[in-house]
Amino acid sequence: MQWEEFKQLLSGIGPDTPLGRIVQIRSETDPDRLKSYSPAMNRIRAEWRLRHAPERARQETDRFLKQMEAAFLSMAKSSG
């Protein structure tokens, strides 16, 4: 099976399937919904976040550096 075909099939999986439910648990950001998570759901989410922490940290660092660059450019333009 080609990757594109697999992605198309995967995108059709609903939240009522086991895989869909895991994806939903991993991607939840609503604090109110997170409070209602069971210990098993919290474990699933924590394992996923821990595995992807270095990637997120790098993205956040890149975003911060771009913001700093924009701030310095703005200051340079206004002072010159």
Secondary structure, DSSP 8 states (H G I E B T S, - for coil): --HHHHHHHHHT--TTSHHHHHHHHHH---HHHHHT--HHHHHHHHHHHHHHHHHHHHHHHHHHHHHHHHHHHHHHHHH-
